[in-house]
Structure formats: structure tokens, C-alpha cells
Amino acid sequence: MFSKFVGKPFFTETRQHRLLLLLTAFTFFILLGSRALNEPDEGRYSEIAREMIETGDWIVPHLWYLPHLDKPPMTYWLVAAAMKLFGQNEWAARLPLALAGMSGVWGAWLLGCSLGGRRVGLWSALILQSSLLYFVMARMLTTDMFLAAFNTWAVYFFWRSWQSLKSEVASQKSEFFAWHLAGWTAIALGFLTKGPIALAIPLAALAALVIYRWKSFKAKKLLWSGWAAGWALFLILVLPWFLTLFRRLPGAFDYMTVYQAAGSVLGTTIKDRQGSLFYFFGILAVGLLPWTFLLGWLWRRAHWRSLDSKSKDGWIVLNATAIFTFALFSFSQAKLPPYILPIFPALAVMLAWRFFGNPPEAQSAPASAWRVCLGSSLLLPAAFPPAMASAFHNPLPGWMRWQTVVMAGTILFVLGLTRKWKPSACAKLTIGLALLSLVMTVAEMPLFQNNLRRNQTLKPLGLALRENFRRGDVIVCWGHLPEGLPFYAYPAICATNRPYFGDMNLRQVPFEFPGNQKRLGELLLPDENALADLLTENRRVWVAGFNDEVEHFLQNHPATPLTLVTNVGQWKLFVNR
């Protein structure tokens, strides 16, 4: 009875769009500020944005009041603008991230509608926002979600410009230039977010289409004109910040071009990001859940042969976007899970188009594959408790000990209930259960945020400093840089009250930028004896230290007057009096 209900078009098209908007807003905004900022990425990006507000310098990004040029400024600008409007808190810091996630879903919806109609657009949006990695990265403050959104829009705009090339009518030429320059605008914004990769992905998709249609393509002059105008617009949008930065900060040009850009390609600047050639296969398999099991039926010769000319063009664009990006990062030296996030909108549209383009397409994958998708939608809350218990060796809350058993029983019940359901009905229930599972895990994550190792939050340390710090006190960071500590400790740590640093790798952030060590001057402690001398002075000293390095210092200086105030994961806060 229920399977018949979910298989019917219960809502009108207008209501579907409204419900999709509400569901998408729920997906990206529910519990957005419930978790404190994690180290190091969220702490770093939010702190750089906070320092932009504090110092008023929106040109040169600063971390701990030292120039930091690992990324262009777009992410910092967006986060700083949100905090300027809504205050210095986790919700405001992640607001631009949630909007970027929604924007990517909107772009996938439009691309799906353009390629296969509104049904495909609807399913593109649903599949994308319920995919594990996309959902997670829409709540983790890094540059990757912004890049994915800008790339999605660039591909969509280029696709629309390509469709307008088929006529030499003047109005069609104007339409081509409008869409084409919109694509270059999206590329420029992506470049200001994460650099050259924002150029590579959309242009690779467009290049693949041009190569595929080269012999039959007649509007070559118009396309070259569009490319020339696009490059000009790109430079107009991108160059002002770079030129201003290079003029204000000597050494910035060499650092960003030779050290960062070229070094990333050659692998000379990669730190702790290595992985095998097959690294991203595992990331894709887990990150695309619950839809991973449909990939085996996504590429079929019969499907390609069934496509008309326009559809083949669209299929080329989507495949080029996904395969080029996946291959590029697989062969690169840098390996982090979020790097392949830009392929997810393209994969979502491909899955929606392949299996929901029209009702018969849903039968192109066996019923067992759809039921596996349905069962895997509940894997995350089933695996989360044992994973946390294994990682931290701490007892779980009583109610959570039964979660795995309950989820396993629910999976068996759902699989039994849906044994005779149609694929479309299974897919609809998969959406609901996947989003429910993801939100459930987000609600549980704050229980463990203080126990993570190097990725824990520094909020308790920062609040302790802010509440107990008095004028005349001194702060020392020892062993590792607590990147997001000032976000919570301000004004104990501010531009006029900077801490001392010691026992740190001076080839890492933020000391590696030319001149930063000199800018620190006496704030850079040369050795353990310098810290010991500082602790014996007639003033209160706070020490925020990383476990191993602090333990080593205490062993070498057992008489040092240090009292533990609080500890979070691998971090501890001491005071000498």
C-alpha cells in the first residue's frame, strides 16, 4: 500500500519545487552551529576571517597576525562578511559554506533540467545533497565546497553557451556571450577561492566537447571570440587583488607562484597528504553513499547509443568534468578526501539522468542494486558508535550503545518491507533515510568533538583563556600552532597582545612565509630554556601546549611551576601561578 503511494506523483510541479527548496534549506542549515570549530582547517579559516575584521585589512590574509598566503582570499572574505553581519560564532562562520552547498545543488538542478528535464533536475538535487561527502563538506569550513559550487556554475554556464552556438542569428550570438562570460565569471570566483584548479576543470569539460564536435562544429570564430573575451574578463576580475597584494607585500609573488603553485604540481610543498594512485577510489566509494552501488550500471554502451546528438554533448560534458577531475587528483601528489568534491555535482546529474530520465530508465539497474542503496542509507548511524568507541577508547553514552543494534534491525526491516517495491519508490525512501541518518550523526558529533586527536576543537582552551586572562599576563604556544585558538580566546589574544611561540616547525604555517620569523622577533622562543626563564618571571604565564612537546618540556624541567587548567584532546592549558 505504502509503496503504491510513494510511487505516485503526489505533488504538483510547483509544490515539488517549493518542497525541494525547503528540504535543501533543512539539509544545509539544520544544526549548522551545533559543533564547535575543528582544528586545523576550520580554526584557521575562521581565524583569518576574524583577523580581517579586527585589523580592517581585507587585502592581505593574516593568521596569528602574520601574512598567510596559502590560498586566495575569497573564502576569508565570505566568512568575514558573514561574521560581520551575524557575529563571531560557529553558525556565522559556516553560513557561507551552507549557502555554497545550496548553490551547488541549485546549479546541479539547473544542469539536470537543461539536459533531461525537470524530473532529472529534481533527482540531481536530491542525490547530490544526500551524498555523504557533499553533506559533510557543506559543514566543514574549507575551500572545497566553494570551489565545487563555482565549478558547477561554470560548467552549467558553458553548457548553455554551447547550446546557443548552433545559430548565427545576432540574438543567439548575444546569448552565447552572456552565458559564456557568466562561465568565466564563475571561474574567476573559483580562482580567487583555490587558484588554478578552478580554471582546469570547467575548461577541460568545454575542451572535451569542442574536440568531440570539432569536425561538425561551424561556429569556431564565435567560440574563439568568446574565449578571448572570457580571458579578458577573467584577468579583469582576478588581477586587481593579486597586483595589490604583490605591491603591498614583498615576496608574495615568488611565494604564491614558485613555492605554492609550482610546488603543489611538483609535490615539493605537500605535507602529510600522500596516498596511492587508488586513494580516491575508496573516497568515492564511501563519499557517494548511498548511491555508490549504482555506478556499476552508470556507463553502458546501449545507453550511449540511445542518446540523441544534444544528449551526447551533455553526457560528454558531465563525463569530462568527473573523469578529468578524478584523474587529475589521482595522479597528483596531494591526497585529501575533499579534493574530489567537484565531481559530485556532475555524478549526481549523471545518475539522475541515467536512471530517472524517464520511467523505463529506472529499470536499467537491477532491483538488488536499489535495495543495497536503500540499506546503505542507514550505514552511517550504524557504524558511528563503534567507530567512536574504537577511536577514543572511552565508554559511550548508554543509549548510544544500542544504536548499532537498532540500526542493523532497521536495515533488515526496511529491506524486508521493500522487497517488492519499484526502484523509484526505493529511491525516494533512500533519500529520506539518508538525510535522516546524516542529521542524526551531526547531532551526535558534538559529544566527541573534544576527544579528537589533532582535529579536536580548541573552544574549551580559548574560553578558559578569555575568562581568566588579566592585563599583564603572558601567553605561550608550545609544540604546535593552535590555529583557531584566537577565535575563541579574543581579546586575550589580539593584535596588541600576541603570544610567544616555541618548539615549532618553522617550515610550516604560518612561519614559512618569507619574513614571518623576523616579524615575530623576540616572540619566537629559541629553546626550552627560554620558556623556563619566562615561567620564573614575576608575572602569570599561560602555556597552550601539544601533548608530546609539553611532556618533553616537563620531563626536562621538573621544577617548573606549571598547573594544568584544562585539556582538550592532544592540547593542554597550563598556568604558572
N, C-alpha and C positions, 0 to 999 in steps of 0.2 A: 504493500500500500504506500509506504513512505517513498520507496524507490520510484513509483509512478509520479509522485508529487514532485520530487526534486528533478525529475527528468523533463518536466513541462516548463515552458516559458511563462512563469507565473507573473513576472513584472513586465510592464511596458518598457520600451527603449529608453524613454526619458527617465523613468524611475530607476532603471538599471544604472544609468549614468550617475544619478544622484546617490544611489546606494554605493556605487563604486567609489565615488568621491569621499563619502562618509567612512567607508571601510578603509580606504587608503589613509585618511587622516588618523583614524584609530590606530592603524598599524604603525605609523611612524611617530605618533605623539604620545601614545599610552606609556606611562611610567618613564618618560623621557629623562626626567631629572631625578629619578629614584636612586640611581647609583652614583657614588662619588667618582671623580675623575681618576682614571687609572694611569699608572706610570708605564713607560715613559712618554708615550705619544700624546695621550690626552692632556697630561700635565704640561708637556712642552708647548703644544699648540695654544692651549688656553692661556698659559702664562705669557707667551709672546704677544697675544692679543691684548691681555690686560696691561702689559707694559706700554703698548701703543697708546692706550687710553691715559695711563698715568703720566707718561712723558710728553704726549702730544706729537710724537714722531711717527707718522704713518708711512714714511718712505723707507727707512732702514729698520728691518725687524731686529729686535733685541731679545736675547734670552739671558736672564740674570744681569741685565743692563750691559751686555756685551753684544756686538754685532753678530747676527746669526743668519747666514745666507744659504742654508741647505735647500730651501725651497723658495720659489717666488711668493709674493705676498697675498694672493687672492684669499686663501683660507684664513689668514690672520685678519684681513680686512673684514671679511664676513662675520667672523666670530666677534671681533671688536665692536662692529656696528650693532650686533645683537645684544652684547653686554652693555653697550652704551644706552640702549633703549630699555632693556629689561633687568639690568642689574648684574652684579658679578655672582653668578650662581651656575650650577651644572645645567639647569634647563636652558638658560640663555646661551651657554657655550655650545650646546648641542642643537639649538634651534636651527641654525643654517644647515646642519647636517641632515636633519629631518626634512627640511624643505628641499634639499638636494635629492634625497631619496624619493620624495614625492614627484619632483621634477623628472627624474629618470623614468618613473612609472608612467607619467604623463607622456613623455617622449616615446616610450615603448608602445603606449596605447595608440598614439597618432600614427606611428610607423606601421603597427599592425593593421589599423583601419585603412591606411593607404594601400597596403599590399593585399589584404584579404578580406576587407570589410569590417564592419563594427563588431561582429562576433569574434573575429580574430583579435581585434584591438582589445576587447574586454578580457579575453583569456590571456593575452600578453601581459596586461596589467596585473591580473590575479596571480599568474605563475611567477612573475618577477618578484612581487612583494612577499610571496610566501616562500621564496627560496632562502635557505639557511644563511648563506654567506652574505647575500644582499641585505637581509633583515639585520644581521649582526653588525655589518659595517655602517648601516644607517644610524647606529647608536655608539659607534666608536670613532672618536674625533681624530681623523687623519685626513689626508688629501684625497684618498682613493675614491670616496663616494662622490666628491665634487668632480673629479676627473671623469668618472663613469657617466655622470649626468651630462656634462658638457660634450662628451664624445657621442652620447646617444642623440643629442640635439644636432650635432654636426652631421652625423650620418643621415638623420631624417631630413635635414635641410638640403643636403647634397642629393638625396634621392628625389626630392620634389623638384630640384633644379634640373635633374636629369630628365625627368618626365616632361618638363616644359621645353626641352631641346628639340623635340620632334617636329616642330613647326618653325618656319622662318617668318611668321607674322610678327609685326612690330610689338603687339601686346604680349606675345609669347616671349620675345626677347627681354622685355622689361620684367616679366615674371621670372625668367631664368636668372637674371642678375639679382633680383630681390632675394630669391631663395639661396642662390649661390653665395652672396655676400653675407647672408644670415649664417650660413655654414662656417664661413671664415671668421665671423664674429664669435661663434661658439668655440672655434679652435683657439682664437686669441685668448678667450677667458680660460680655457683649459691650459694653455701655455703659461699663463700667469698663475696657474694653480700648481702645475707639476712639470713644466718645462717641455722639452722636445717630444716626449711620448704623445702629447696632445696633438701634435702635428702628424705623427706617423700613422696612427690608427685610422682616422677618417680619410686621409689621403690614400692610404693603402686600399681601402674599400672602393673609393672612387676610381683609382688606377686600375683595379681588377676589372671593373665594369667597362672602362674605356678599352682595355686590352681585349676583353671578350667581344666587344662590339666594334672593334676598330675598322674592319673591312666594310661593314654596312653603315657605319656612322658617318653622317653627312655634315653635321654642324661643327666641324673641327675648329674653324676660325672663331666661332662664337664661344666655344669651350676655352680656347686659349685666351681669348679676351677676358673671360670670366676668371681664369686662373691669374692673369696679370693683375686685374682689379682686386682679386682676393688677397694676393700677396701684398699689394699696396695697403689695403685696409688693415691687414694683419700687422704690418710694420707700424702703421699709424697708432694702432691700439696698444701695441706691446712696447715699442721703443721708448716712450716717454719715461716710464718707471725705470727701465734699465739705464738709460742715459743719465737720469737724475741721480740714481744710486751710484753709478761709476764716477760721476763728478764729485759726489759728496764723500765717497769712501774709497781712498786709495787701496789698491789690492783686490777690490771686489771683482773686477773684470777677469783677472787671472784665476781667481778662486772659483768663480762660477763657470768659466768656460774650460779651463785646463784641468783644474782639480775635480770639480763636481761633474760636469757634463762628460768630458772625455774620460775621466776616471771611472765613472759608472759604466761606460761602454767597455773599457779595458779590464774592469774588475779590480782596479787598484785602490778604490775607496770603499769597497764593500766590507762591512764589519759584521760578523756573525749572521750572515744571510746566505750561506752556501746551501746547496742542495743538488740532488742528482738531476739528470735530464728528465726523469719521470716524476719529479717532485709535484708538479701541478696536476698530474692525473689524479692523485689522491685528493688534492684540494678540490678539484672539480667534482669528484665523486661524492664527497661529503658536502661541499658547499651548495650543490644544486639540489640536495634533498628537499622535498620528497620526490622530485621529478627526474632524478638521475637515471632510473631504470627505463625511461622512455628513449634515452639516447641511442640505444641499440637499434631502434626502428626509425630513427630520425632521417638517416641518409639511405635512400633506396633508389635504384635506377628507375624503377617503374614510376616512382613519384616524380622524378626529374622529367621523364618523358611525358608525363601528363600535364606539365605546366605550359602555359602559352608564353609568348615572347616577353610580355611585360613581367609575368611571374618569374621567368627565368632570370631576368635582370635583377629583380628583388632578391631572389634566392642567392645570386652571386654576391650581392652587397652584404647580406647577412653572413654568409659563409666566410667571405674575405675578412669581415670585421672580427669574427670569432676566431678563425683559424690563424690569421696573421698575429693577433694579439697573444694567443696561447703559445704559438711557436716562438715569437719574439722573446717572451719571458722564460720559456723553457730553455732556450739556448743562451740566455743572459747569465751573468754571474750572480745577479741579485735574485734571491728567492724569499719572498714573504707571501703568505696566503692572499692578502688583499690585492696583490698586483694584477691578478686576472679578473678583478671585478668588472672591468669594462666589457667583458664578453657576455655577461649575464643578461643585459637587455636584449642583445642580438639572439642569444639562445632562447630566451623567453618568447620572442616573436616567432622564431623558427618552430618551436614546439607548438605554440598556439596555432600557427598557420598550417603546420603539418597534420595536426590531429583534430583541429576544430574549424578548419576552413569551410567545411560543410559536414553535415551529419555522417556521411559514409566514411570520412577520413578518420573518425574516432575508432573505427574498426581495424585500422591498419596496424595497430599493436595488439597482441593477444590479451585476452581478459586477465590473465595472470599478471601481466606487467602492470595493469592499472590497479590491481589489488595489492601488489607489492608497494606501489606508490602510496596507496591508502594506509597500509600498515606502517610504512616508514615515516609517515607524518607524525607518529607518536614515539619515535625512537629517542628523540632528544630528551623529553622528561623522564623516559625510562632509564636512559644511560646517565643522566646528570648526577643523581645521588651517589652511585658507586664511583663515578669519576672524581667527585669532590672528596669522598672519603679516602680514596686511594691517593689523591694528590696531597692532602693535608694531614692525614692520619689523625684526624680529630673526629670525635663522635658527632653524628648527625642529629638534628632535632628529631624527637620521637616520631612525629608524624611523617617526616621525610623518609624514615627507614622503610616504610611500607609503599612508598611511591613507585618503586620499580616493579613490585609485585602487582600493584593496582594497574599500572600502565600496561604490563605484559598481559594481564587478564583482559584489559580493554581492547588491546590489539586483536586478541583471539576472538573476542565477542564481535568486534566490528567486521573482521574478516568473515566470520560465520554469517552475520546479518546480511552482508553484501554479496554473498556467493552468486546470486543470480542477477545482480544489478548490471545495468548497461554502463559502458565506460564513462559516458558523460555524467551519469549520476555519481559514480565513484569519484570522478574528478572534482565535482562540486563539494562532496564531503571531505575530500583530501584538503581542499583549500581551507575549509573551516577548522579542521583538526590541526593542520599545520600552523595556522596563525594562533590558535589557542595554545598549542604546545610552546611556541616561541614566546608568547606573552607570559606564560606560566614560568618559563625559565628566567625571563627578565625579572619577574617578581621575586624569584629566589636568589638571584645573583648577589644582591647586597649582603646576604648572610655570610658570604665568603670573601668579600672584597678586601677585607683587612688581612686575610690569610695567604693571599697570593704571594709568590716569591718576589721577583723583581717587577711584577706587574700590579702590585697592590696599590691602593690609594694612599696618599700621604696626608689625607684630611685630618686624622687624629693628631698627627705631629704638628701640622700647621695651626690647628685650633689651639693646641696647648701652648705653642709659642705666642700666638696672638693674645691669648688671655693672660699669660704670666709675664710677658716681656715688659721690662721697665726701662725708662730712659737711662742710658749709660751701660746697659747690658751689651754683651758681645755674642755674636752667633758664629759658629764654625761648622762648615760642611766637610765631612771627613770620609774618604774612601771612594764614594761615588757621588755624582751630582744628583741631588733630589730635584728633578727638573720642574715638577709642578708645585713644590713647597711654597714659593711666594704667593701663589694664587690663593692659598688658604691662610698664610701667615701674615699677609699685608695688614697693617703697616709696620709690623715688626721687622719685616724685610721690605725695603723700599729703595728708591734711587738715592736717598740721602743716608741710608743705613744699610750698607751692603755687608755681607758676611765675609769671613775668611774661608779660604779653600785649601785643602791639603790632602796628600796621598792619593792624587787622582791621575788618571791617564791624560796627559796634556796633548795627546793627539786625537782626542775625542771632543765632542760637543761640550761646551762652547769654546774651548781653549784653542782649537785647531785653526780658527780663522786668523790670518796674519795680523799681528799686533795685539791680539786679545790678552796674551800673557803680560805684555808690557802695560796694557791698560789696567790690569789688576794691581800691579805694583806690589806694595807690601801686603796686600790681601792674600797673596799666594804664599802659603807657608812652605818653606823648603823641606822640612823633615819633621819627625815625631818630636824632637827636642824643642822645636819652635812651638808646637802645640802644648807641650808640657810647661814651658815657660809662661805661655799665655794663661794657662789654667791656675798658675800660682800667683798671678797678679791680684791686686785688691779690687776686683770687680767680678760681677757674675758673668759666667760664660756658659752658653748653651751649645751643645755639640749634637748635631744631627749626623749620625754615622751609619755606615753599612756594616752588617754583622761581622764579616771576616776581618775587615780592616780595623774595626773598633776593638775586637777581641785581641788582635795582634798588638795594638797600642796598649791595652790594659795589661797584657802579659809583660810587656817590656817596661811599663811604668806602673807597678802595682800600688805605689804610694800616692798616685794621682787622685785628688779629691773629686770623684765623679759619682753622682747619684742618678740612677735610672728613673726617668719621669714617665715614659711610655714607650711602647714598641709596637710596630705595625709590620707584619711580615718580616722582611730582612732588615728593616730600618729601626733604629733606636734613637731616642732623645734623652740626653743626659744634661745635668746641670752641676756646676762645681760647688754651689753654695745656696 
